[in-house]
Amino acid sequence: DAKTTQPPSMDCAEGRAANLPCNHSTISGNEYVYWYRQIHSQGPQYIIHGLKNNETNEMASLIITEDRKSSTLILPHATLRDTAVYYCIVRVRKPGNQFYFGTGTSLTVIP
Amino acid sequence: EPEVTQTPSHQVTQMGQEVILRCVPISNHLYFYWYRQILGQKVEFLVSFYNNEISEKSEIFDDQFSVERPDGSNFTLKIRSTKLEDSAMYFCASIWEADTQYFGPGTRLTVL
């Protein structure tokens, strides 16, 4: 089962940074934090992942606390197209491993 | 950028009929997956496939389900005798970089 806790919903003003929190207090040392999103009923879309260092790519930044018990996904300038359900997933980084999707956070970007 | 593709986008079938959902993973990917999402519910893992055999499957993936990689490009999910509760979005995924799974757009299966 999903080992993460996320708020069920959040709003963000267009153009502002969206900060999506995730708690994973039971994370193991070899488990990575992954973020995916799902826009409407489309296939989940990979955003970013990390182990313990902060990560940034063209889509978002991932901030992981020093104790690794929580993390925050940051969308620096949210647009209407970022309205989606965001999933925080922890898993061992092994090719055959499945992803356990929880209920995620439904982010609504408001004009 | 390479993509996972799935066909058909929407499949309507009668209860008890067999359906085959098709996926074309990204070329050179090695691991392939099927997930499903019943309307309004979570994305659920069904099965993973590597080196022409199932590597992991969930409780959902019972004898009514089977997977196959009939040629070098396609990856299929067969449901032998569909039930009403099989109505869902079915997503195929494959691994590209490291082990990050990339998902297809899904097939909506409606069982009447």
Interface residues (C-beta under 8 A of the other chain):
Chain A: Y34 Q38 S41 Q42 G43 P44 Q45 Y46 H49 Y87 R93 K94 P95 G96 N97 Q98 F99 Y100 F101 G102 T103
Chain B: V4 L30 Y31 Y33 Y35 Q37 K42 V43 E44 F45 S48 Y50 S55 E56 S58 M89 F91 A93 I95 A98 D99 T100 Q101 Y102 F103 G104 P105 G106 R108
